[in-house]
Amino acid sequence: MKSFVIKTLINALAIWVAAWIVDGIVLSGDGWQDKTLTVIAVALVFGVVNFLIKPLVKLFSLPLFILTLGLITFVINALMLWLTSWASDKLSLDFHVEGFWAALLGSLIISVVSWGLHLALGDD
């Protein structure tokens, strides 16, 4: 349970950094408390999308993994972020990704930030 909470908070921080850096990713809210709760909820949605849908997409795109030597992973991560934006909109969360290129850059930033935080904090 502790690992789940830490991973969710790491994803929340990574999503916040991506929203701060990328112009096409919008994380809105009234105050910092509202933005904090929104980014944590978006991190939960992002975790569910990555847990349920990403393995299926990777399985069905296995020939593309071989053909592109794994570079399709960047596109799949961008699509998962875009799907998170769509699900967040359906859940009335103030998070929106405007276009594929913003999703691609945002997913790269989220991957780097979450990797760095996992490296710094460990899995314990």
N, C-alpha and C positions, 0 to 999 in steps of 0.2 A: 504493500500500500504506500509506503514511504517513497519507494522508487517511482511509482505512478505520479505522485504529487510533485516530486522533483522534476520528472520529465515534462510534466504539464507546465510547470513554472518556467522551465528552460525554453520550451516551445513558445510560451507567452512572451518571454523577453525577446526571443528571436523574431517573432512576428511584429512586436513593437519596433524593433530596430529596422526591420524591412519597411514598415509603414513610415518610419521617420526618414529613411534614405530615399526610397523610391516614390516618385511623384504620382504614379498611377495606382498606388495602394493607399486607400483612405481608411483611417481609423478615427471615427469622430465620436464625440460625446460632450457633455456639458462641462464636467470638471474632471480632475485627475482620478477621483474615485470611480466615476462612471466609465472612464477610459480603461481603468485597471480591471474592473469587472468585465467589461466588454472583451478585452484582450485575453483574459483567462477563459471566458466562454468560447471565444474563437479558437483558442488553443485546444480546448476540449473537442470542439467540432473537427479541427484539423487532425487531432489524434484518432478520432473515430474514422474519419475518411481514410487516413493512412493505414489504419488497422484492418478495415473491412474491404475497401475497394482497391487500394494500391496492389495487394498481392494478386488479385484477379487480373488487373490490367497488365501487370508484369508477366503473368503466365501466358495471356493471350498475345502479348507482343514479344514473346521469346525469339521468334525469327528476326525481328528488328534489333534485338539486343545483339545477336550474332552478326548481323549485317553491318551495324553501326559501331561495333566494338564497345557497346555499353553507353554510347553517347545519347541514346534515346532516353536514358534515365533523367536527363535534364528536362526533356519535354514532358515526361510523365510527372515529375515533381511539379512542374508549372501547371499542368492540368489538375493535379490534386489541390494546389493552392486556389486555382480558379473554381474548382468544385466546392472548396471550403467557402469561398466568397458567395457562391450561389446558395449554399445551405445556410450561411449566416443571414443572407437576405430573407430567406424563408422563415428563419427563426427571429426576425426583427432585431438582429444585431447590427450595430453601426460599423460594419466592415465591408469594404468593397474593393475589388481588384478590377481596374479598368484596362482590359485588353491582354493579349497573350504576352507581349513583350514585357509588360509590367509584372505579369505572373512569373515569367522566366527569370527576370532579374531578382524579383522578390524571393523566389524559391532558392536561387543561388545564395542570397544573403542569409536566408533562414538556415540553409544547410551549413554554411560556414560558421555562423554564430552558435547554432546548437551544437555543432561538432566541438567548437572551442570551449563552450561551457561544460559539455560532457567530459571533455578532457581535463578541464580544471577542477571540476567537482567530483568526478568519478561516478561509478554506478552504485556506490553504496548509499 
